[in-house]
Amino acid sequence: MRGLCRLLRHRNALIRRQAAQALGQLGHADAVPFLLRAARRDPDQYVRRWSIQSLEAIATDPAVDALTEVMFSTRVEDARAATQSLRQLASPQAAAALRLRDILTAHDWEALDALDKHGQRALAAVLRSEQYASWPSARRRRVLETALRLGVTPPASVSGELADMGLYVSEVHTLLDLVRGLFHRSPDVRASAATRLADSGQTWATRLLYFGFRREMRKGEERSTAAAFARAMDRLGDSRVIGELRQTLETVGGQPAAEAAYLLADIGTPNAIQALFDVAANPPPPPAYRNVPLVVSAIQRAPDALTVLAPHLDDESASVRRLMVDIVARSNDPVRLSLLAELARDPEPSVCQAALDALAAENTEEAAATLFELSGDLPEEAIARALARFTVPAGVEYIQQLSLPTTVIYGIVRGDDRRPLPATEVQILAERLSTGDETWQWQAVSARALTNEQGEFTLALVDWQGTSRLRLKLVVPARREGLSTETFVAPLPLEHGAANRVEATIDRFFDRLAVSVEPVISR
């Protein structure tokens, strides 16, 4: 077999033909790479044809892979011959190769994403083929990205293409490739190379990364690449950049401080997030103390901020716990409601009240349910006042389950034509004595609700004792472009401690608001 494989390189084409034919008759699996080379490169068409037929005769999975590669040859006759050979085989691998050919011909990307293990093996062979190298770059990129997503190891021949895409594969690229990637023309590639260098654990790379970070900052372009370099440095144990950015936050203000805060958030490592938190928890002296709101806003941008800062929820300092309320409230983390509920049970009144205010600001059914579950741990008055700030129906429903005299309004707003008015602002005003100049003024005593598509709204009054007069205030959005909003106010005779059904109808002819009230549930 080894002698016949050597004869595949003989200068005499007739000898090469006979050697290719004989290898198929022997059926030795070790001959597959030699037959593949002949099928792809031999200048004699009969040598290539006998090599394809011999691969069909061997019929192992590597032989099927070789036929798959030839099926994607740029020589039409060779590709057709390999396709015919695969059709003669009954193996699952051959069937997968033929199906992959149909998928790529039809550009069926969904089917490509759903390849099984046989299809993935065939895809690896396609990446080594001549046709793949001749495809347009967009098509190659799509196929290559899918292959990587499926876990297919690409050949070394596409290492440069992978690097240009910002994709580095350990089985294909070397550390030298990663170092070269730090100086690539594309910022995405530079960022990807920095990330993979951090994955490698090579601490000597921090000097190159720090140099690259400085270069990116001087360019003044997209700071995400600079953040990737600094993130890689921190992962390798070098926190120089984080220290420099923190020093900026503690000494200066203005634009440099803003850039430093948001760059730390983009770096996003535990050290970077903790540096931001330390500045907020221990405000620096003037003028940098003004950076605290900026720092809290920057923490919101870090995806893992709550995970990193979770230990501070039980910090012994009440001011730190109060700071955590702001951080949790500004986050988009799905566990923020449960964390706010935990902070609402804090023994420090300022922390508890801030958490209740944050839950009320959510104004969702989930937040209302979370507040109501606190009724066994906190005074009902505090829970009711927080629920009264909700404009979703759930807030009113939970208030009614508390043992407090609460006035509830179920309302609907209609226009001149008796049709419901959606997106109308609704608020309850009460007449109160101003402590400043001892004059009677109308002040808001409810949340500001928006009517839904049916013109409906719900509100609750917790502190109204039934003695002061009330008014209903509506702000109707502009009916068409060029017009301004309209404001209507009318007396609102509610029954104290009851659920009242209110119907407000706008009469534009007389420029007035007609309000009817009907108590429906006595408390």
C-alpha positions as CSV (number, residue, x, y, z in Angstrom):
1,M,0.0,0.0,0.0
2,R,2.8,2.4,0.9
3,G,4.5,1.7,-2.4
4,L,1.3,2.3,-4.4
5,C,0.8,5.6,-2.5
6,R,4.3,6.7,-3.5
7,L,3.5,5.8,-7.1
8,L,0.7,8.3,-7.1
9,R,3.4,10.9,-7.5
10,H,5.2,9.2,-10.4
11,R,5.9,11.3,-13.4
12,N,4.2,8.7,-15.7
13,A,0.5,9.4,-15.7
14,L,-0.3,5.8,-16.7
15,I,1.5,4.5,-13.6
16,R,-0.4,7.0,-11.4
17,R,-3.7,5.7,-12.9
18,Q,-2.9,2.1,-12.2
19,A,-1.7,2.9,-8.7
20,A,-5.0,4.8,-7.9
21,Q,-7.0,1.9,-9.3
22,A,-5.0,-0.7,-7.3
23,L,-5.4,1.3,-4.0
24,G,-9.2,1.0,-4.5
25,Q,-8.9,-2.7,-4.9
26,L,-6.9,-3.0,-1.8
27,G,-9.4,-0.9,0.2
28,H,-6.9,0.2,2.8
29,A,-8.1,3.1,4.9
30,D,-4.6,4.6,5.2
31,A,-4.6,5.4,1.5
32,V,-7.4,8.0,1.9
33,P,-5.2,11.2,2.3
34,F,-3.0,10.1,-0.7
35,L,-6.1,9.5,-2.9
36,L,-7.6,12.8,-1.8
37,R,-4.4,14.6,-2.8
38,A,-4.5,13.0,-6.2
39,A,-8.2,13.7,-6.6
40,R,-7.6,17.3,-5.9
41,R,-4.3,18.1,-7.5
42,D,-3.3,15.6,-10.2
43,P,-3.3,17.2,-13.6
44,D,-4.5,13.9,-15.3
45,Q,-8.3,13.6,-15.3
46,Y,-8.2,9.8,-15.3
47,V,-6.0,9.8,-12.2
48,R,-8.5,12.0,-10.5
49,R,-11.4,9.8,-11.6
50,W,-9.7,6.6,-10.4
51,S,-8.9,8.2,-7.1
52,I,-12.6,9.2,-6.6
53,Q,-13.7,5.7,-7.4
54,S,-11.1,4.2,-5.1
55,L,-12.4,6.5,-2.3
56,E,-15.9,5.2,-3.0
57,A,-14.5,1.6,-2.7
58,I,-12.9,2.3,0.7
59,A,-16.1,3.9,2.0
60,T,-14.9,4.7,5.5
61,D,-16.0,8.0,7.1
62,P,-12.6,9.6,6.3
63,A,-13.1,8.4,2.7
64,V,-16.6,10.0,2.7
65,D,-15.1,13.2,4.0
66,A,-12.6,13.2,1.1
67,L,-15.4,12.6,-1.4
68,T,-17.3,15.5,0.2
69,E,-14.3,17.8,-0.2
70,V,-14.0,16.8,-3.9
71,M,-17.8,17.2,-4.4
72,F,-17.1,20.9,-3.7
73,S,-14.2,21.1,-6.3
74,T,-14.1,23.9,-8.8
75,R,-13.7,21.2,-11.5
76,V,-17.3,20.5,-12.6
77,E,-16.5,17.0,-13.8
78,D,-14.7,16.0,-10.6
79,A,-17.5,17.4,-8.4
80,R,-20.1,15.5,-10.4
81,A,-18.1,12.3,-10.2
82,A,-17.7,12.7,-6.4
83,T,-21.4,13.4,-6.0
84,Q,-22.3,10.2,-8.0
85,S,-19.9,8.2,-5.8
86,L,-21.6,9.5,-2.6
87,R,-25.0,8.5,-4.0
88,Q,-23.7,5.0,-4.3
89,L,-22.9,4.8,-0.6
90,A,-25.5,3.9,2.0
91,S,-23.7,5.4,5.0
92,P,-25.4,8.2,7.1
93,Q,-22.2,10.3,6.6
94,A,-22.7,10.1,2.8
95,A,-26.4,11.0,3.1
96,A,-25.5,14.0,5.3
97,A,-22.9,15.2,2.8
98,L,-25.5,15.1,-0.1
99,R,-28.0,16.9,2.1
100,L,-25.5,19.6,3.0
101,R,-24.8,20.2,-0.7
102,D,-28.5,20.9,-1.3
103,I,-28.6,23.2,1.8
104,L,-25.7,25.3,0.6
105,T,-27.0,25.4,-2.9
106,A,-30.4,26.7,-1.7
107,H,-28.7,29.1,0.9
108,D,-31.0,27.5,3.5
109,W,-29.3,29.1,6.6
110,E,-31.9,27.8,9.0
111,A,-31.3,24.2,8.0
112,L,-27.5,24.9,8.1
113,D,-27.9,26.0,11.8
114,A,-29.7,22.7,12.6
115,L,-27.1,20.3,11.3
116,D,-26.6,17.0,13.2
117,K,-23.2,15.5,14.0
118,H,-23.0,13.9,10.5
119,G,-23.8,17.2,8.8
120,Q,-21.3,19.0,11.0
121,R,-18.6,16.6,9.9
122,A,-19.5,17.2,6.3
123,L,-19.4,21.0,6.9
124,A,-15.8,20.6,8.2
125,A,-14.9,19.0,4.8
126,V,-16.6,21.9,2.9
127,L,-14.4,24.4,4.7
128,R,-11.4,22.6,3.2
129,S,-12.8,22.6,-0.3
130,E,-11.9,24.6,-3.4
131,Q,-15.4,25.9,-3.8
132,Y,-15.5,27.4,-0.3
133,A,-12.3,29.4,-1.1
134,S,-14.0,30.8,-4.3
135,W,-17.2,31.9,-2.7
136,P,-18.0,35.6,-2.0
137,S,-16.7,36.8,1.3
138,A,-20.2,37.3,2.8
139,R,-21.2,33.7,2.0
140,R,-17.9,32.4,3.4
141,R,-18.4,34.4,6.6
142,R,-21.9,33.1,7.1
143,V,-20.9,29.5,6.7
144,L,-17.8,29.9,8.8
145,E,-19.7,31.6,11.7
146,T,-22.3,28.8,11.6
147,A,-19.5,26.2,11.7
148,L,-18.0,27.8,14.8
149,R,-21.3,28.1,16.4
150,L,-21.9,24.4,15.9
151,G,-18.5,23.5,17.3
152,V,-16.9,22.6,14.0
153,T,-13.1,23.0,14.1
154,P,-12.1,25.0,11.1
155,P,-8.9,24.1,9.0
156,A,-5.7,26.1,9.4
157,S,-6.2,27.5,5.9
158,V,-8.9,29.9,7.2
159,S,-6.9,31.2,10.1
160,G,-6.4,34.6,8.4
161,E,-10.1,34.8,7.5
162,L,-11.0,34.0,11.1
163,A,-8.6,36.7,12.4
164,D,-10.1,39.3,10.1
165,M,-13.5,38.4,11.6
166,G,-12.2,38.9,15.1
167,L,-12.5,35.1,15.8
168,Y,-9.6,33.2,17.3
169,V,-9.8,29.5,17.7
170,S,-7.2,27.7,19.9
171,E,-6.9,24.8,17.6
172,V,-6.1,27.1,14.7
173,H,-4.3,30.2,16.0
174,T,-1.1,30.6,18.0
175,L,-0.1,33.3,20.5
176,L,1.8,35.0,17.8
177,D,-1.5,35.3,15.8
178,L,-3.1,36.9,18.9
179,V,-0.2,39.4,19.3
180,R,-0.6,40.4,15.6
181,G,-4.3,40.8,16.2
182,L,-3.6,43.5,18.7
183,F,-2.4,45.7,15.8
184,H,-5.1,44.8,13.3
185,R,-6.8,47.6,11.4
186,S,-10.2,46.6,12.7
187,P,-11.1,47.6,16.3
188,D,-13.3,44.5,16.7
189,V,-10.4,42.3,15.8
190,R,-8.1,44.1,18.2
191,A,-10.7,43.7,21.0
192,S,-11.1,40.0,20.2
193,A,-7.4,39.4,20.2
194,A,-7.1,41.1,23.6
195,T,-9.9,38.9,25.0
196,R,-8.3,35.7,23.8
197,L,-4.9,36.8,25.2
198,A,-6.6,37.1,28.6
199,D,-8.1,33.6,28.1
200,S,-4.6,32.2,27.5
201,G,-3.4,33.3,30.9
202,Q,-0.1,34.7,29.6
203,T,0.8,37.4,32.1
204,W,3.7,38.7,30.0
205,A,1.0,40.0,27.6
206,T,0.0,42.8,30.0
207,R,2.8,45.1,28.8
208,L,1.5,44.8,25.2
209,L,-2.0,45.3,26.4
210,Y,-1.2,48.4,28.4
211,F,0.6,49.8,25.3
212,G,-2.4,49.0,23.2
213,F,-4.8,50.6,25.8
214,R,-2.8,53.8,25.6
215,R,-2.8,53.7,21.8
216,E,-6.6,53.3,21.7
217,M,-7.1,56.2,24.1
218,R,-4.9,58.5,22.0
219,K,-6.9,57.6,19.0
220,G,-10.1,58.8,20.7
221,E,-12.3,56.5,18.7
222,E,-14.7,53.8,20.0
223,R,-13.7,53.3,23.7
224,S,-15.0,49.7,23.7
225,T,-11.7,48.6,22.3
226,A,-9.8,50.4,25.0
227,A,-12.1,48.8,27.5
228,A,-11.4,45.3,26.1
229,F,-7.6,45.9,26.5
230,A,-8.0,47.1,30.1
231,R,-10.4,44.2,30.8
232,A,-7.8,41.7,29.5
233,M,-5.2,43.3,31.7
234,D,-7.3,43.0,34.8
235,R,-8.1,39.4,34.1
236,L,-4.4,38.8,33.9
237,G,-3.8,40.4,37.3
238,D,-2.7,43.9,36.2
239,S,-5.1,46.6,37.5
240,R,-3.1,49.6,36.5
241,V,-5.7,51.0,34.2
242,I,-8.5,50.6,36.8
243,G,-6.3,52.4,39.4
244,E,-5.7,55.3,37.0
245,L,-9.4,55.7,36.2
246,R,-10.3,55.6,39.9
247,Q,-7.8,58.3,40.6
248,T,-9.3,60.5,37.9
249,L,-12.8,60.1,39.6
250,E,-11.4,61.0,43.0
251,T,-9.5,64.1,41.8
252,V,-11.2,65.8,38.9
253,G,-14.7,66.4,37.6
254,G,-16.3,67.3,34.3
255,Q,-15.8,65.4,31.1
256,P,-12.6,63.5,32.2
257,A,-14.5,62.1,35.1
258,A,-17.5,61.1,33.0
259,E,-15.2,59.3,30.5
260,A,-13.4,57.5,33.4
261,A,-16.7,56.4,35.0
262,Y,-18.2,55.0,31.9
263,L,-15.0,53.3,30.8
264,L,-14.8,51.5,34.2
265,A,-18.4,50.4,33.6
266,D,-17.5,49.1,30.1
267,I,-14.5,47.2,31.5
268,G,-17.1,45.6,33.8
269,T,-14.7,43.3,35.8
270,P,-15.4,42.9,39.5
271,N,-12.4,45.1,40.3
272,A,-13.8,47.8,38.0
273,I,-17.3,47.7,39.4
274,Q,-15.9,47.7,43.0
275,A,-13.8,50.8,42.1
276,L,-16.9,52.6,41.0
277,F,-18.8,51.6,44.1
278,D,-16.0,52.7,46.4
279,V,-16.0,56.2,44.9
280,A,-19.8,56.4,45.4
281,A,-19.7,54.9,49.0
282,N,-16.8,57.2,50.1
283,P,-17.3,60.5,48.2
284,P,-14.0,62.3,47.5
285,P,-13.4,65.9,48.5
286,P,-14.5,68.8,46.3
287,P,-14.7,69.1,43.4
288,A,-14.8,65.4,42.7
289,Y,-17.6,64.7,45.2
290,R,-20.0,65.8,42.4
291,N,-19.0,62.6,40.5
292,V,-21.1,60.4,42.8
293,P,-24.4,60.6,40.8
294,L,-22.3,60.0,37.6
295,V,-20.7,57.0,39.2
296,V,-24.1,55.5,40.3
297,S,-25.3,56.0,36.7
298,A,-22.2,54.3,35.3
299,I,-22.7,51.3,37.6
300,Q,-26.1,50.8,36.0
301,R,-24.3,50.1,32.7
302,A,-22.3,47.2,34.1
303,P,-24.2,43.9,33.4
304,D,-22.8,42.1,36.4
305,A,-23.0,45.0,38.9
306,L,-25.6,43.5,41.2
307,T,-23.8,40.1,41.3
308,V,-20.5,41.8,42.3
309,L,-22.1,44.2,44.8
310,A,-24.5,41.8,46.4
311,P,-22.4,41.5,49.6
312,H,-23.0,45.2,50.3
313,L,-26.7,44.6,50.8
314,D,-25.9,43.5,54.3
315,D,-23.2,46.1,54.9
316,E,-22.9,47.4,58.5
317,S,-23.0,50.9,57.2
318,A,-26.6,52.3,56.7
319,S,-25.3,54.8,54.1
320,V,-23.9,51.9,52.1
321,R,-27.1,50.1,52.2
322,R,-29.0,53.2,51.2
323,L,-26.6,53.5,48.2
324,M,-27.5,49.9,47.3
325,V,-31.1,50.9,47.1
326,D,-30.3,53.4,44.3
327,I,-28.1,50.9,42.5
328,V,-30.7,48.1,42.7
329,A,-33.5,50.4,41.6
330,R,-31.6,51.6,38.5
331,S,-30.6,48.1,37.4
332,N,-32.5,45.9,34.9
333,D,-31.7,42.8,36.8
334,P,-34.7,40.4,37.1
335,V,-34.1,39.9,40.8
336,R,-34.2,43.6,41.6
337,L,-37.8,43.5,43.1
338,S,-36.8,40.8,45.6
339,L,-33.7,42.7,46.5
340,L,-35.7,45.9,47.0
341,A,-38.1,43.9,49.2
342,E,-35.1,42.8,51.3
343,L,-33.9,46.3,51.6
344,A,-37.4,47.5,52.6
345,R,-37.1,45.3,55.7
346,D,-34.0,47.2,56.8
347,P,-34.1,48.5,60.4
348,E,-32.8,51.9,59.2
349,P,-35.8,54.1,58.3
350,S,-34.1,55.9,55.5
351,V,-33.1,52.7,53.8
352,C,-36.6,51.2,54.3
353,Q,-38.4,54.3,52.9
354,A,-36.0,54.5,49.9
355,A,-36.7,50.9,49.0
356,L,-40.5,51.5,49.3
357,D,-40.2,54.5,47.1
358,A,-38.2,52.5,44.5
359,L,-40.8,49.7,44.5
360,A,-43.6,52.3,44.0
361,A,-41.7,53.9,41.1
362,E,-41.8,50.5,39.3
363,N,-45.6,50.9,38.9
364,T,-46.1,47.3,37.7
365,E,-48.3,44.4,38.9
366,E,-45.2,42.5,40.0
367,A,-44.0,45.4,42.1
368,A,-47.5,45.8,43.7
369,A,-47.5,42.2,44.7
370,T,-44.0,42.5,46.1
371,L,-45.2,45.5,48.2
372,F,-48.3,43.7,49.5
373,E,-46.2,40.7,50.6
374,L,-44.4,43.2,52.9
375,S,-47.6,44.0,54.8
376,G,-46.7,41.4,57.5
377,D,-43.3,42.9,58.1
378,L,-44.0,46.7,57.8
379,P,-46.7,49.0,59.0
380,E,-49.8,48.9,56.8
381,E,-49.7,52.7,56.6
382,A,-46.3,52.7,54.9
383,I,-47.5,49.9,52.5
384,A,-50.7,51.7,51.6
385,R,-48.9,55.0,50.9
386,A,-46.5,53.2,48.5
387,L,-49.4,51.3,46.8
388,A,-51.3,54.6,46.4
389,R,-48.6,55.8,44.1
390,F,-49.4,53.0,41.6
391,T,-51.7,53.7,38.7
392,V,-52.0,50.1,37.6
393,P,-55.2,48.4,38.8
394,A,-53.3,46.0,41.0
395,G,-52.2,48.8,43.3
396,V,-55.7,49.7,44.2
397,E,-56.7,46.0,44.5
398,Y,-54.0,45.4,47.1
399,I,-54.8,48.6,49.0
400,Q,-58.4,47.4,49.4
401,Q,-57.1,44.2,51.1
402,L,-55.5,46.3,53.9
403,S,-57.4,47.2,57.0
404,L,-57.2,51.0,56.3
405,P,-59.9,53.5,55.3
406,T,-58.8,54.2,51.7
407,T,-60.7,56.1,49.1
408,V,-60.6,54.4,45.7
409,I,-61.5,55.8,42.3
410,Y,-62.5,53.7,39.3
411,G,-62.9,56.2,36.5
412,I,-63.4,56.6,32.8
413,V,-62.9,59.7,30.7
414,R,-65.0,60.5,27.6
415,G,-64.9,63.2,24.9
416,D,-67.6,65.3,23.3
417,D,-68.7,62.3,21.3
418,R,-68.9,60.1,24.3
419,R,-66.0,58.1,23.1
420,P,-63.3,57.1,25.6
421,L,-60.2,59.3,25.6
422,P,-57.0,57.2,25.9
423,A,-53.6,58.6,27.0
424,T,-55.2,61.4,29.1
425,E,-53.4,62.5,32.3
426,V,-55.6,62.2,35.4
427,Q,-54.8,63.5,38.9
428,I,-56.7,64.4,42.1
429,L,-56.2,67.8,43.7
430,A,-57.2,68.8,47.3
431,E,-57.7,72.2,48.8
432,R,-55.1,72.7,51.5
433,L,-53.8,75.6,53.6
434,S,-50.4,76.7,52.6
435,T,-48.0,77.0,55.6
436,G,-45.9,79.7,53.9
437,D,-48.5,82.5,53.2
438,E,-51.5,80.9,55.0
439,T,-53.6,80.8,51.8
440,W,-55.7,78.0,50.5
441,Q,-54.2,76.3,47.4
442,W,-55.0,73.2,45.3
443,Q,-52.3,70.6,45.7
444,A,-52.0,67.1,44.2
445,V,-52.9,64.3,46.6
446,S,-52.7,61.4,44.1
447,A,-50.4,59.9,41.6
448,R,-50.7,61.0,38.0
449,A,-52.4,58.3,36.0
450,L,-52.8,57.8,32.2
451,T,-56.1,56.4,30.8
452,N,-55.8,53.2,28.9
453,E,-57.3,52.5,25.4
454,Q,-60.8,52.3,26.9
455,G,-60.3,55.6,28.7
456,E,-60.2,54.0,32.1
457,F,-58.0,54.8,35.1
458,T,-57.7,53.8,38.8
459,L,-56.4,55.9,41.7
460,A,-56.3,55.7,45.5
461,L,-56.3,58.3,48.2
462,V,-54.7,57.2,51.5
463,D,-54.2,60.4,53.4
464,W,-57.5,62.2,52.5
465,Q,-59.7,62.4,55.6
466,G,-62.8,63.4,53.8
467,T,-62.9,67.0,55.1
468,S,-61.1,69.0,52.3
469,R,-62.6,69.6,48.9
470,L,-61.3,67.6,45.9
471,R,-61.0,68.4,42.2
472,L,-60.4,66.1,39.2
473,K,-57.8,67.5,36.8
474,L,-57.5,66.2,33.2
475,V,-54.8,67.0,30.7
476,V,-55.9,65.8,27.3
477,P,-53.2,65.3,24.6
478,A,-53.3,67.5,21.5
479,R,-55.9,66.2,19.0
480,R,-53.7,67.0,16.0
481,E,-50.4,68.4,15.2
482,G,-50.1,72.2,15.8
483,L,-52.6,72.2,18.7
484,S,-51.7,72.2,22.3
485,T,-52.8,70.0,25.2
486,E,-56.1,70.8,26.9
487,T,-56.6,71.1,30.7
488,F,-60.0,70.6,32.4
489,V,-60.8,70.8,36.1
490,A,-64.0,70.0,37.9
491,P,-65.2,69.3,41.6
492,L,-65.0,65.7,42.6
493,P,-67.4,64.8,45.5
494,L,-66.0,61.4,46.6
495,E,-67.3,59.3,49.4
496,H,-64.5,58.9,52.0
497,G,-63.3,55.3,52.6
498,A,-65.3,53.9,49.7
499,A,-64.7,52.7,46.2
500,N,-66.2,55.4,43.9
501,R,-67.1,55.0,40.2
502,V,-66.3,58.3,38.4
503,E,-67.3,59.2,34.9
504,A,-65.8,62.4,33.5
505,T,-67.1,63.8,30.2
506,I,-65.6,66.8,28.4
507,D,-68.0,69.3,27.0
508,R,-65.9,71.5,24.7
509,F,-68.9,73.6,23.6
510,F,-69.2,75.0,27.1
511,D,-65.5,74.4,27.9
512,R,-66.2,72.4,31.0
513,L,-65.8,69.0,32.5
514,A,-68.9,67.2,33.8
515,V,-68.2,64.6,36.5
516,S,-70.6,62.1,38.0
517,V,-69.7,60.0,41.0
518,E,-71.3,56.8,42.3
519,P,-70.1,55.0,45.4
520,V,-70.2,51.3,44.6
521,I,-68.5,49.6,47.5
522,S,-68.8,50.7,51.1
523,R,-65.8,50.3,53.3
